[in-house]
Amino acid sequence: MGIFLSCCRGSNEEEDSLTVSVEQRRKQAEEAAERRRLENERRGIKDPEKFKRQQAKAQEMEKREMEAAKIGGGNPNLRWTQD
């Protein structure tokens, strides 16, 4: 009977290999969180590169508008008048 029980239990080495260290769990959790963040960031965007270019273009336009406002003192040179 002792022989039968010893083969069914398994060895301590198998138990050690099945358990994951705390450091490995943290690393896996961090990687999973990063994957989820990237997936959420890309959700709904068909072409991420195009989206990045559009963002950069919008930031450049905003920067130019701010510079123009500083140079012009906030008053535009051209005014619209309705006749």
PDB file with SEQRES, HELIX, SHEET and CRYST1 records, atoms N, CA, C and O in Angstrom:
SEQRES   1 A   83  MET GLY ILE PHE LEU SER CYS CYS ARG GLY SER ASN GLU          
SEQRES   2 A   83  GLU GLU ASP SER LEU THR VAL SER VAL GLU GLN ARG ARG          
SEQRES   3 A   83  LYS GLN ALA GLU GLU ALA ALA GLU ARG ARG ARG LEU GLU          
SEQRES   4 A   83  ASN GLU ARG ARG GLY ILE LYS ASP PRO GLU LYS PHE LYS          
SEQRES   5 A   83  ARG GLN GLN ALA LYS ALA GLN GLU MET GLU LYS ARG GLU          
SEQRES   6 A   83  MET GLU ALA ALA LYS ILE GLY GLY GLY ASN PRO ASN LEU          
SEQRES   7 A   83  ARG TRP THR GLN ASP                                          
HELIX    1 AA1 GLY A    2  ARG A    9  1                                   8    
HELIX    2 AA2 ASN A   12  LEU A   18  1                                   7    
HELIX    3 AA3 VAL A   22  ARG A   42  1                                  21    
HELIX    4 AA4 PRO A   48  GLY A   72  1                                  25    
CRYST1    1.000    1.000    1.000  90.00  90.00  90.00 P 1           1          
ATOM      1  N   MET A   1       0.796  -1.193   0.000  1.00  0.00           N  
ATOM      2  CA  MET A   1       0.000   0.000   0.000  1.00  0.00           C  
ATOM      3  C   MET A   1       0.845   1.266   0.000  1.00  0.00           C  
ATOM      4  O   MET A   1       0.469   2.270  -0.604  1.00  0.00           O  
ATOM      5  N   GLY A   2       1.956   1.217   0.661  1.00  0.00           N  
ATOM      6  CA  GLY A   2       2.813   2.383   0.706  1.00  0.00           C  
ATOM      7  C   GLY A   2       3.331   2.761  -0.662  1.00  0.00           C  
ATOM      8  O   GLY A   2       3.525   3.941  -0.951  1.00  0.00           O  
ATOM      9  N   ILE A   3       3.555   1.778  -1.503  1.00  0.00           N  
ATOM     10  CA  ILE A   3       4.042   2.039  -2.855  1.00  0.00           C  
ATOM     11  C   ILE A   3       2.974   2.776  -3.665  1.00  0.00           C  
ATOM     12  O   ILE A   3       3.288   3.705  -4.410  1.00  0.00           O  
ATOM     13  N   PHE A   4       1.749   2.375  -3.526  1.00  0.00           N  
ATOM     14  CA  PHE A   4       0.661   2.997  -4.272  1.00  0.00           C  
ATOM     15  C   PHE A   4       0.507   4.470  -3.895  1.00  0.00           C  
ATOM     16  O   PHE A   4       0.352   5.317  -4.774  1.00  0.00           O  
ATOM     17  N   LEU A   5       0.546   4.779  -2.623  1.00  0.00           N  
ATOM     18  CA  LEU A   5       0.366   6.157  -2.182  1.00  0.00           C  
ATOM     19  C   LEU A   5       1.532   7.044  -2.599  1.00  0.00           C  
ATOM     20  O   LEU A   5       1.339   8.221  -2.906  1.00  0.00           O  
ATOM     21  N   SER A   6       2.733   6.491  -2.613  1.00  0.00           N  
ATOM     22  CA  SER A   6       3.878   7.326  -2.967  1.00  0.00           C  
ATOM     23  C   SER A   6       3.850   7.733  -4.441  1.00  0.00           C  
ATOM     24  O   SER A   6       4.332   8.814  -4.778  1.00  0.00           O  
ATOM     25  N   CYS A   7       3.312   6.920  -5.307  1.00  0.00           N  
ATOM     26  CA  CYS A   7       3.293   7.291  -6.720  1.00  0.00           C  
ATOM     27  C   CYS A   7       2.141   8.242  -7.039  1.00  0.00           C  
ATOM     28  O   CYS A   7       2.208   8.954  -8.041  1.00  0.00           O  
ATOM     29  N   CYS A   8       1.106   8.279  -6.238  1.00  0.00           N  
ATOM     30  CA  CYS A   8      -0.031   9.160  -6.505  1.00  0.00           C  
ATOM     31  C   CYS A   8       0.185  10.574  -6.003  1.00  0.00           C  
ATOM     32  O   CYS A   8      -0.384  11.515  -6.555  1.00  0.00           O  
ATOM     33  N   ARG A   9       0.980  10.743  -4.988  1.00  0.00           N  
ATOM     34  CA  ARG A   9       1.170  12.059  -4.390  1.00  0.00           C  
ATOM     35  C   ARG A   9       2.028  12.977  -5.229  1.00  0.00           C  
ATOM     36  O   ARG A   9       1.750  14.174  -5.294  1.00  0.00           O  
ATOM     37  N   GLY A  10       3.026  12.482  -5.853  1.00  0.00           N  
ATOM     38  CA  GLY A  10       3.943  13.342  -6.589  1.00  0.00           C  
ATOM     39  C   GLY A  10       5.084  13.761  -5.690  1.00  0.00           C  
ATOM     40  O   GLY A  10       5.032  13.552  -4.477  1.00  0.00           O  
ATOM     41  N   SER A  11       6.098  14.340  -6.263  1.00  0.00           N  
ATOM     42  CA  SER A  11       7.259  14.736  -5.482  1.00  0.00           C  
ATOM     43  C   SER A  11       7.199  16.217  -5.149  1.00  0.00           C  
ATOM     44  O   SER A  11       6.388  16.960  -5.701  1.00  0.00           O  
ATOM     45  N   ASN A  12       8.061  16.629  -4.247  1.00  0.00           N  
ATOM     46  CA  ASN A  12       8.140  18.041  -3.866  1.00  0.00           C  
ATOM     47  C   ASN A  12       8.638  18.908  -5.016  1.00  0.00           C  
ATOM     48  O   ASN A  12       8.277  20.082  -5.100  1.00  0.00           O  
ATOM     49  N   GLU A  13       9.460  18.353  -5.901  1.00  0.00           N  
ATOM     50  CA  GLU A  13       9.974  19.111  -7.034  1.00  0.00           C  
ATOM     51  C   GLU A  13       8.846  19.557  -7.956  1.00  0.00           C  
ATOM     52  O   GLU A  13       8.868  20.670  -8.482  1.00  0.00           O  
ATOM     53  N   GLU A  14       7.852  18.677  -8.150  1.00  0.00           N  
ATOM     54  CA  GLU A  14       6.726  19.048  -8.998  1.00  0.00           C  
ATOM     55  C   GLU A  14       5.930  20.182  -8.372  1.00  0.00           C  
ATOM     56  O   GLU A  14       5.490  21.092  -9.075  1.00  0.00           O  
ATOM     57  N   GLU A  15       5.741  20.139  -7.066  1.00  0.00           N  
ATOM     58  CA  GLU A  15       5.005  21.192  -6.373  1.00  0.00           C  
ATOM     59  C   GLU A  15       5.748  22.516  -6.464  1.00  0.00           C  
ATOM     60  O   GLU A  15       5.129  23.563  -6.655  1.00  0.00           O  
ATOM     61  N   ASP A  16       7.061  22.479  -6.329  1.00  0.00           N  
ATOM     62  CA  ASP A  16       7.862  23.698  -6.419  1.00  0.00           C  
ATOM     63  C   ASP A  16       7.790  24.315  -7.814  1.00  0.00           C  
ATOM     64  O   ASP A  16       7.750  25.537  -7.956  1.00  0.00           O  
ATOM     65  N   SER A  17       7.772  23.463  -8.846  1.00  0.00           N  
ATOM     66  CA  SER A  17       7.734  24.001 -10.206  1.00  0.00           C  
ATOM     67  C   SER A  17       6.359  24.554 -10.545  1.00  0.00           C  
ATOM     68  O   SER A  17       6.246  25.415 -11.418  1.00  0.00           O  
ATOM     69  N   LEU A  18       5.311  24.082  -9.878  1.00  0.00           N  
ATOM     70  CA  LEU A  18       3.966  24.576 -10.148  1.00  0.00           C  
ATOM     71  C   LEU A  18       3.705  25.927  -9.482  1.00  0.00           C  
ATOM     72  O   LEU A  18       2.943  26.743 -10.001  1.00  0.00           O  
ATOM     73  N   THR A  19       4.329  26.156  -8.352  1.00  0.00           N  
ATOM     74  CA  THR A  19       4.122  27.427  -7.669  1.00  0.00           C  
ATOM     75  C   THR A  19       5.024  28.479  -8.306  1.00  0.00           C  
ATOM     76  O   THR A  19       6.165  28.200  -8.672  1.00  0.00           O  
ATOM     77  N   VAL A  20       4.501  29.671  -8.429  1.00  0.00           N  
ATOM     78  CA  VAL A  20       5.230  30.768  -9.058  1.00  0.00           C  
ATOM     79  C   VAL A  20       5.642  31.742  -7.957  1.00  0.00           C  
ATOM     80  O   VAL A  20       4.864  32.036  -7.049  1.00  0.00           O  
ATOM     81  N   SER A  21       6.856  32.229  -8.047  1.00  0.00           N  
ATOM     82  CA  SER A  21       7.338  33.143  -7.024  1.00  0.00           C  
ATOM     83  C   SER A  21       6.568  34.460  -7.090  1.00  0.00           C  
ATOM     84  O   SER A  21       5.951  34.789  -8.104  1.00  0.00           O  
ATOM     85  N   VAL A  22       6.618  35.188  -6.010  1.00  0.00           N  
ATOM     86  CA  VAL A  22       5.919  36.468  -5.920  1.00  0.00           C  
ATOM     87  C   VAL A  22       6.462  37.436  -6.966  1.00  0.00           C  
ATOM     88  O   VAL A  22       5.698  38.183  -7.578  1.00  0.00           O  
ATOM     89  N   GLU A  23       7.754  37.425  -7.170  1.00  0.00           N  
ATOM     90  CA  GLU A  23       8.378  38.319  -8.144  1.00  0.00           C  
ATOM     91  C   GLU A  23       7.895  38.015  -9.556  1.00  0.00           C  
ATOM     92  O   GLU A  23       7.627  38.930 -10.335  1.00  0.00           O  
ATOM     93  N   GLN A  24       7.784  36.734  -9.887  1.00  0.00           N  
ATOM     94  CA  GLN A  24       7.306  36.348 -11.210  1.00  0.00           C  
ATOM     95  C   GLN A  24       5.842  36.743 -11.386  1.00  0.00           C  
ATOM     96  O   GLN A  24       5.447  37.191 -12.463  1.00  0.00           O  
ATOM     97  N   ARG A  25       5.041  36.582 -10.348  1.00  0.00           N  
ATOM     98  CA  ARG A  25       3.628  36.981 -10.427  1.00  0.00           C  
ATOM     99  C   ARG A  25       3.494  38.479 -10.648  1.00  0.00           C  
ATOM    100  O   ARG A  25       2.673  38.926 -11.449  1.00  0.00           O  
ATOM    101  N   ARG A  26       4.304  39.251  -9.937  1.00  0.00           N  
ATOM    102  CA  ARG A  26       4.257  40.707 -10.116  1.00  0.00           C  
ATOM    103  C   ARG A  26       4.641  41.094 -11.531  1.00  0.00           C  
ATOM    104  O   ARG A  26       4.018  41.964 -12.138  1.00  0.00           O  
ATOM    105  N   LYS A  27       5.672  40.443 -12.053  1.00  0.00           N  
ATOM    106  CA  LYS A  27       6.116  40.733 -13.412  1.00  0.00           C  
ATOM    107  C   LYS A  27       5.020  40.387 -14.417  1.00  0.00           C  
ATOM    108  O   LYS A  27       4.755  41.160 -15.338  1.00  0.00           O  
ATOM    109  N   GLN A  28       4.385  39.230 -14.244  1.00  0.00           N  
ATOM    110  CA  GLN A  28       3.308  38.832 -15.145  1.00  0.00           C  
ATOM    111  C   GLN A  28       2.133  39.797 -15.053  1.00  0.00           C  
ATOM    112  O   GLN A  28       1.537  40.149 -16.071  1.00  0.00           O  
ATOM    113  N   ALA A  29       1.798  40.224 -13.843  1.00  0.00           N  
ATOM    114  CA  ALA A  29       0.693  41.169 -13.661  1.00  0.00           C  
ATOM    115  C   ALA A  29       1.024  42.505 -14.318  1.00  0.00           C  
ATOM    116  O   ALA A  29       0.157  43.128 -14.932  1.00  0.00           O  
ATOM    117  N   GLU A  30       2.263  42.942 -14.193  1.00  0.00           N  
ATOM    118  CA  GLU A  30       2.694  44.199 -14.811  1.00  0.00           C  
ATOM    119  C   GLU A  30       2.612  44.107 -16.335  1.00  0.00           C  
ATOM    120  O   GLU A  30       2.155  45.044 -16.991  1.00  0.00           O  
ATOM    121  N   GLU A  31       3.052  42.986 -16.897  1.00  0.00           N  
ATOM    122  CA  GLU A  31       2.987  42.800 -18.340  1.00  0.00           C  
ATOM    123  C   GLU A  31       1.537  42.765 -18.827  1.00  0.00           C  
ATOM    124  O   GLU A  31       1.215  43.336 -19.869  1.00  0.00           O  
ATOM    125  N   ALA A  32       0.676  42.104 -18.080  1.00  0.00           N  
ATOM    126  CA  ALA A  32      -0.737  42.036 -18.449  1.00  0.00           C  
ATOM    127  C   ALA A  32      -1.376  43.419 -18.395  1.00  0.00           C  
ATOM    128  O   ALA A  32      -2.178  43.771 -19.261  1.00  0.00           O  
ATOM    129  N   ALA A  33      -1.025  44.195 -17.388  1.00  0.00           N  
ATOM    130  CA  ALA A  33      -1.571  45.551 -17.270  1.00  0.00           C  
ATOM    131  C   ALA A  33      -1.104  46.416 -18.435  1.00  0.00           C  
ATOM    132  O   ALA A  33      -1.881  47.211 -18.963  1.00  0.00           O  
ATOM    133  N   GLU A  34       0.140  46.271 -18.837  1.00  0.00           N  
ATOM    134  CA  GLU A  34       0.668  47.037 -19.962  1.00  0.00           C  
ATOM    135  C   GLU A  34      -0.040  46.643 -21.258  1.00  0.00           C  
ATOM    136  O   GLU A  34      -0.359  47.507 -22.074  1.00  0.00           O  
ATOM    137  N   ARG A  35      -0.290  45.340 -21.453  1.00  0.00           N  
ATOM    138  CA  ARG A  35      -1.020  44.892 -22.639  1.00  0.00           C  
ATOM    139  C   ARG A  35      -2.432  45.463 -22.661  1.00  0.00           C  
ATOM    140  O   ARG A  35      -2.904  45.908 -23.708  1.00  0.00           O  
ATOM    141  N   ARG A  36      -3.110  45.455 -21.519  1.00  0.00           N  
ATOM    142  CA  ARG A  36      -4.467  46.008 -21.445  1.00  0.00           C  
ATOM    143  C   ARG A  36      -4.461  47.500 -21.743  1.00  0.00           C  
ATOM    144  O   ARG A  36      -5.352  47.997 -22.432  1.00  0.00           O  
ATOM    145  N   ARG A  37      -3.466  48.219 -21.231  1.00  0.00           N  
ATOM    146  CA  ARG A  37      -3.375  49.655 -21.469  1.00  0.00           C  
ATOM    147  C   ARG A  37      -3.203  49.941 -22.962  1.00  0.00           C  
ATOM    148  O   ARG A  37      -3.854  50.832 -23.508  1.00  0.00           O  
ATOM    149  N   LEU A  38      -2.327  49.184 -23.613  1.00  0.00           N  
ATOM    150  CA  LEU A  38      -2.098  49.378 -25.042  1.00  0.00           C  
ATOM    151  C   LEU A  38      -3.339  49.020 -25.856  1.00  0.00           C  
ATOM    152  O   LEU A  38      -3.667  49.706 -26.824  1.00  0.00           O  
ATOM    153  N   GLU A  39      -4.024  47.956 -25.470  1.00  0.00           N  
ATOM    154  CA  GLU A  39      -5.246  47.569 -26.182  1.00  0.00           C  
ATOM    155  C   GLU A  39      -6.313  48.651 -26.043  1.00  0.00           C  
ATOM    156  O   GLU A  39      -6.990  48.984 -27.016  1.00  0.00           O  
ATOM    157  N   ASN A  40      -6.467  49.196 -24.847  1.00  0.00           N  
ATOM    158  CA  ASN A  40      -7.454  50.253 -24.634  1.00  0.00           C  
ATOM    159  C   ASN A  40      -7.083  51.521 -25.389  1.00  0.00           C  
ATOM    160  O   ASN A  40      -7.958  52.235 -25.879  1.00  0.00           O  
ATOM    161  N   GLU A  41      -5.795  51.800 -25.484  1.00  0.00           N  
ATOM    162  CA  GLU A  41      -5.321  52.986 -26.187  1.00  0.00           C  
ATOM    163  C   GLU A  41      -5.615  52.878 -27.683  1.00  0.00           C  
ATOM    164  O   GLU A  41      -5.940  53.873 -28.330  1.00  0.00           O  
ATOM    165  N   ARG A  42      -5.502  51.680 -28.221  1.00  0.00           N  
ATOM    166  CA  ARG A  42      -5.687  51.465 -29.657  1.00  0.00           C  
ATOM    167  C   ARG A  42      -7.135  51.152 -30.026  1.00  0.00           C  
ATOM    168  O   ARG A  42      -7.460  51.086 -31.211  1.00  0.00           O  
ATOM    169  N   ARG A  43      -7.989  50.964 -29.063  1.00  0.00           N  
ATOM    170  CA  ARG A  43      -9.368  50.594 -29.343  1.00  0.00           C  
ATOM    171  C   ARG A  43     -10.052  51.668 -30.184  1.00  0.00           C  
ATOM    172  O   ARG A  43     -10.043  52.845 -29.825  1.00  0.00           O  
ATOM    173  N   GLY A  44     -10.639  51.259 -31.296  1.00  0.00           N  
ATOM    174  CA  GLY A  44     -11.372  52.174 -32.153  1.00  0.00           C  
ATOM    175  C   GLY A  44     -10.509  52.906 -33.162  1.00  0.00           C  
ATOM    176  O   GLY A  44     -11.033  53.682 -33.962  1.00  0.00           O  
ATOM    177  N   ILE A  45      -9.214  52.685 -33.151  1.00  0.00           N  
ATOM    178  CA  ILE A  45      -8.315  53.357 -34.087  1.00  0.00           C  
ATOM    179  C   ILE A  45      -7.861  52.331 -35.122  1.00  0.00           C  
ATOM    180  O   ILE A  45      -7.207  51.343 -34.788  1.00  0.00           O  
ATOM    181  N   LYS A  46      -8.216  52.578 -36.382  1.00  0.00           N  
ATOM    182  CA  LYS A  46      -7.849  51.632 -37.433  1.00  0.00           C  
ATOM    183  C   LYS A  46      -6.377  51.750 -37.806  1.00  0.00           C  
ATOM    184  O   LYS A  46      -5.708  50.745 -38.047  1.00  0.00           O  
ATOM    185  N   ASP A  47      -5.882  52.967 -37.851  1.00  0.00           N  
ATOM    186  CA  ASP A  47      -4.494  53.210 -38.250  1.00  0.00           C  
ATOM    187  C   ASP A  47      -3.804  54.035 -37.166  1.00  0.00           C  
ATOM    188  O   ASP A  47      -3.903  55.262 -37.174  1.00  0.00           O  
ATOM    189  N   PRO A  48      -3.104  53.380 -36.229  1.00  0.00           N  
ATOM    190  CA  PRO A  48      -2.470  54.122 -35.129  1.00  0.00           C  
ATOM    191  C   PRO A  48      -1.426  55.132 -35.595  1.00  0.00           C  
ATOM    192  O   PRO A  48      -1.268  56.181 -34.970  1.00  0.00           O  
ATOM    193  N   GLU A  49      -0.714  54.837 -36.676  1.00  0.00           N  
ATOM    194  CA  GLU A  49       0.306  55.761 -37.163  1.00  0.00           C  
ATOM    195  C   GLU A  49      -0.334  57.046 -37.682  1.00  0.00           C  
ATOM    196  O   GLU A  49       0.172  58.140 -37.431  1.00  0.00           O  
ATOM    197  N   LYS A  50      -1.430  56.915 -38.396  1.00  0.00           N  
ATOM    198  CA  LYS A  50      -2.139  58.089 -38.901  1.00  0.00           C  
ATOM    199  C   LYS A  50      -2.644  58.941 -37.745  1.00  0.00           C  
ATOM    200  O   LYS A  50      -2.587  60.170 -37.792  1.00  0.00           O  
ATOM    201  N   PHE A  51      -3.138  58.277 -36.712  1.00  0.00           N  
ATOM    202  CA  PHE A  51      -3.628  58.978 -35.530  1.00  0.00           C  
ATOM    203  C   PHE A  51      -2.504  59.772 -34.872  1.00  0.00           C  
ATOM    204  O   PHE A  51      -2.709  60.917 -34.468  1.00  0.00           O  
ATOM    205  N   LYS A  52      -1.328  59.177 -34.762  1.00  0.00           N  
ATOM    206  CA  LYS A  52      -0.179  59.874 -34.173  1.00  0.00           C  
ATOM    207  C   LYS A  52       0.215  61.091 -35.009  1.00  0.00           C  
ATOM    208  O   LYS A  52       0.540  62.147 -34.467  1.00  0.00           O  
ATOM    209  N   ARG A  53       0.184  60.933 -36.333  1.00  0.00           N  
ATOM    210  CA  ARG A  53       0.518  62.064 -37.212  1.00  0.00           C  
ATOM    211  C   ARG A  53      -0.491  63.197 -37.036  1.00  0.00           C  
ATOM    212  O   ARG A  53      -0.115  64.368 -37.000  1.00  0.00           O  
ATOM    213  N   GLN A  54      -1.771  62.846 -36.927  1.00  0.00           N  
ATOM    214  CA  GLN A  54      -2.806  63.868 -36.748  1.00  0.00           C  
ATOM    215  C   GLN A  54      -2.620  64.601 -35.419  1.00  0.00           C  
ATOM    216  O   GLN A  54      -2.790  65.818 -35.345  1.00  0.00           O  
ATOM    217  N   GLN A  55      -2.270  63.855 -34.378  1.00  0.00           N  
ATOM    218  CA  GLN A  55      -2.032  64.492 -33.083  1.00  0.00           C  
ATOM    219  C   GLN A  55      -0.851  65.448 -33.158  1.00  0.00           C  
ATOM    220  O   GLN A  55      -0.918  66.563 -32.641  1.00  0.00           O  
ATOM    221  N   ALA A  56       0.228  65.017 -33.797  1.00  0.00           N  
ATOM    222  CA  ALA A  56       1.410  65.864 -33.921  1.00  0.00           C  
ATOM    223  C   ALA A  56       1.079  67.127 -34.723  1.00  0.00           C  
ATOM    224  O   ALA A  56       1.533  68.218 -34.380  1.00  0.00           O  
ATOM    225  N   LYS A  57       0.294  66.980 -35.783  1.00  0.00           N  
ATOM    226  CA  LYS A  57      -0.096  68.122 -36.601  1.00  0.00           C  
ATOM    227  C   LYS A  57      -0.952  69.099 -35.798  1.00  0.00           C  
ATOM    228  O   LYS A  57      -0.772  70.313 -35.900  1.00  0.00           O  
ATOM    229  N   ALA A  58      -1.879  68.577 -35.006  1.00  0.00           N  
ATOM    230  CA  ALA A  58      -2.738  69.429 -34.186  1.00  0.00           C  
ATOM    231  C   ALA A  58      -1.917  70.186 -33.140  1.00  0.00           C  
ATOM    232  O   ALA A  58      -2.172  71.362 -32.882  1.00  0.00           O  
ATOM    233  N   GLN A  59      -0.934  69.513 -32.541  1.00  0.00           N  
ATOM    234  CA  GLN A  59      -0.075  70.174 -31.559  1.00  0.00           C  
ATOM    235  C   GLN A  59       0.749  71.269 -32.214  1.00  0.00           C  
ATOM    236  O   GLN A  59       0.933  72.337 -31.631  1.00  0.00           O  
ATOM    237  N   GLU A  60       1.249  71.015 -33.422  1.00  0.00           N  
ATOM    238  CA  GLU A  60       2.033  72.016 -34.147  1.00  0.00           C  
ATOM    239  C   GLU A  60       1.178  73.237 -34.474  1.00  0.00           C  
ATOM    240  O   GLU A  60       1.635  74.372 -34.335  1.00  0.00           O  
ATOM    241  N   MET A  61      -0.048  73.009 -34.905  1.00  0.00           N  
ATOM    242  CA  MET A  61      -0.956  74.122 -35.215  1.00  0.00           C  
ATOM    243  C   MET A  61      -1.254  74.941 -33.959  1.00  0.00           C  
ATOM    244  O   MET A  61      -1.279  76.171 -34.007  1.00  0.00           O  
ATOM    245  N   GLU A  62      -1.476  74.266 -32.855  1.00  0.00           N  
ATOM    246  CA  GLU A  62      -1.747  74.965 -31.594  1.00  0.00           C  
ATOM    247  C   GLU A  62      -0.543  75.806 -31.182  1.00  0.00           C  
ATOM    248  O   GLU A  62      -0.691  76.935 -30.716  1.00  0.00           O  
ATOM    249  N   LYS A  63       0.643  75.245 -31.359  1.00  0.00           N  
ATOM    250  CA  LYS A  63       1.872  75.967 -31.019  1.00  0.00           C  
ATOM    251  C   LYS A  63       2.021  77.223 -31.886  1.00  0.00           C  
ATOM    252  O   LYS A  63       2.391  78.286 -31.388  1.00  0.00           O  
ATOM    253  N   ARG A  64       1.733  77.092 -33.181  1.00  0.00           N  
ATOM    254  CA  ARG A  64       1.828  78.239 -34.085  1.00  0.00           C  
ATOM    255  C   ARG A  64       0.813  79.317 -33.721  1.00  0.00           C  
ATOM    256  O   ARG A  64       1.125  80.507 -33.768  1.00  0.00           O  
ATOM    257  N   GLU A  65      -0.402  78.904 -33.358  1.00  0.00           N  
ATOM    258  CA  GLU A  65      -1.431  79.873 -32.970  1.00  0.00           C  
ATOM    259  C   GLU A  65      -1.017  80.636 -31.711  1.00  0.00           C  
ATOM    260  O   GLU A  65      -1.246  81.841 -31.608  1.00  0.00           O  
ATOM    261  N   MET A  66      -0.411  79.934 -30.762  1.00  0.00           N  
ATOM    262  CA  MET A  66       0.040  80.594 -29.531  1.00  0.00           C  
ATOM    263  C   MET A  66       1.156  81.591 -29.835  1.00  0.00           C  
ATOM    264  O   MET A  66       1.176  82.688 -29.275  1.00  0.00           O  
ATOM    265  N   GLU A  67       2.087  81.218 -30.719  1.00  0.00           N  
ATOM    266  CA  GLU A  67       3.176  82.129 -31.097  1.00  0.00           C  
ATOM    267  C   GLU A  67       2.627  83.356 -31.817  1.00  0.00           C  
ATOM    268  O   GLU A  67       3.086  84.476 -31.594  1.00  0.00           O  
ATOM    269  N   ALA A  68       1.641  83.132 -32.682  1.00  0.00           N  
ATOM    270  CA  ALA A  68       1.042  84.250 -33.411  1.00  0.00           C  
ATOM    271  C   ALA A  68       0.317  85.186 -32.450  1.00  0.00           C  
ATOM    272  O   ALA A  68       0.341  86.404 -32.631  1.00  0.00           O  
ATOM    273  N   ALA A  69      -0.316  84.634 -31.449  1.00  0.00           N  
ATOM    274  CA  ALA A  69      -1.020  85.461 -30.465  1.00  0.00           C  
ATOM    275  C   ALA A  69      -0.023  86.290 -29.650  1.00  0.00           C  
ATOM    276  O   ALA A  69      -0.309  87.439 -29.313  1.00  0.00           O  
ATOM    277  N   LYS A  70       1.133  85.722 -29.334  1.00  0.00           N  
ATOM    278  CA  LYS A  70       2.155  86.464 -28.581  1.00  0.00           C  
ATOM    279  C   LYS A  70       2.722  87.607 -29.413  1.00  0.00           C  
ATOM    280  O   LYS A  70       2.918  88.712 -28.908  1.00  0.00           O  
ATOM    281  N   ILE A  71       2.981  87.341 -30.670  1.00  0.00           N  
ATOM    282  CA  ILE A  71       3.561  88.360 -31.549  1.00  0.00           C  
ATOM    283  C   ILE A  71       2.561  89.482 -31.800  1.00  0.00           C  
ATOM    284  O   ILE A  71       2.920  90.659 -31.759  1.00  0.00           O  
ATOM    285  N   GLY A  72       1.319  89.124 -32.059  1.00  0.00           N  
ATOM    286  CA  GLY A  72       0.309  90.116 -32.376  1.00  0.00           C  
ATOM    287  C   GLY A  72      -0.291  90.768 -31.146  1.00  0.00           C  
ATOM    288  O   GLY A  72      -1.158  91.632 -31.282  1.00  0.00           O  
ATOM    289  N   GLY A  73       0.128  90.397 -29.978  1.00  0.00           N  
ATOM    290  CA  GLY A  73      -0.413  90.977 -28.756  1.00  0.00           C  
ATOM    291  C   GLY A  73      -1.848  90.547 -28.490  1.00  0.00           C  
ATOM    292  O   GLY A  73      -2.559  91.177 -27.707  1.00  0.00           O  
ATOM    293  N   GLY A  74      -2.262  89.487 -29.136  1.00  0.00           N  
ATOM    294  CA  GLY A  74      -3.612  89.000 -28.920  1.00  0.00           C  
ATOM    295  C   GLY A  74      -4.645  89.665 -29.796  1.00  0.00           C  
ATOM    296  O   GLY A  74      -5.796  89.231 -29.822  1.00  0.00           O  
ATOM    297  N   ASN A  75      -4.264  90.723 -30.527  1.00  0.00           N  
ATOM    298  CA  ASN A  75      -5.184  91.413 -31.427  1.00  0.00           C  
ATOM    299  C   ASN A  75      -4.868  91.031 -32.861  1.00  0.00           C  
ATOM    300  O   ASN A  75      -3.763  91.284 -33.342  1.00  0.00           O  
ATOM    301  N   PRO A  76      -5.808  90.435 -33.537  1.00  0.00           N  
ATOM    302  CA  PRO A  76      -5.544  90.070 -34.930  1.00  0.00           C  
ATOM    303  C   PRO A  76      -5.512  91.316 -35.814  1.00  0.00           C  
ATOM    304  O   PRO A  76      -6.202  92.297 -35.538  1.00  0.00           O  
ATOM    305  N   ASN A  77      -4.721  91.272 -36.862  1.00  0.00           N  
ATOM    306  CA  ASN A  77      -4.591  92.395 -37.775  1.00  0.00           C  
ATOM    307  C   ASN A  77      -5.804  92.534 -38.677  1.00  0.00           C  
ATOM    308  O   ASN A  77      -6.180  93.647 -39.044  1.00  0.00           O  
ATOM    309  N   LEU A  78      -6.400  91.451 -39.025  1.00  0.00           N  
ATOM    310  CA  LEU A  78      -7.550  91.478 -39.923  1.00  0.00           C  
ATOM    311  C   LEU A  78      -8.826  91.377 -39.105  1.00  0.00           C  
ATOM    312  O   LEU A  78      -8.906  90.607 -38.148  1.00  0.00           O  
ATOM    313  N   ARG A  79      -9.819  92.163 -39.492  1.00  0.00           N  
ATOM    314  CA  ARG A  79     -11.097  92.114 -38.795  1.00  0.00           C  
ATOM    315  C   ARG A  79     -12.213  91.928 -39.802  1.00  0.00           C  
ATOM    316  O   ARG A  79     -12.145  92.430 -40.924  1.00  0.00           O  
ATOM    317  N   TRP A  80     -13.193  91.236 -39.411  1.00  0.00           N  
ATOM    318  CA  TRP A  80     -14.346  90.980 -40.270  1.00  0.00           C  
ATOM    319  C   TRP A  80     -15.402  92.019 -39.980  1.00  0.00           C  
ATOM    320  O   TRP A  80     -15.813  92.224 -38.838  1.00  0.00           O  
ATOM    321  N   THR A  81     -15.831  92.671 -41.049  1.00  0.00           N  
ATOM    322  CA  THR A  81     -16.935  93.644 -40.900  1.00  0.00           C  
ATOM    323  C   THR A  81     -18.022  93.268 -41.869  1.00  0.00           C  
ATOM    324  O   THR A  81     -17.765  92.871 -43.005  1.00  0.00           O  
ATOM    325  N   GLN A  82     -19.200  93.398 -41.413  1.00  0.00           N  
ATOM    326  CA  GLN A  82     -20.340  93.043 -42.250  1.00  0.00           C  
ATOM    327  C   GLN A  82     -20.963  94.313 -42.801  1.00  0.00           C  
ATOM    328  O   GLN A  82     -21.287  95.214 -42.028  1.00  0.00           O  
ATOM    329  N   ASP A  83     -21.137  94.414 -44.088  1.00  0.00           N  
ATOM    330  CA  ASP A  83     -21.698  95.608 -44.716  1.00  0.00           C  
ATOM    331  C   ASP A  83     -23.194  95.570 -44.730  1.00  0.00           C  
ATOM    332  O   ASP A  83     -23.831  96.500 -45.224  1.00  0.00           O  
TER     333      ASP A  83                                                      
END                                                                             
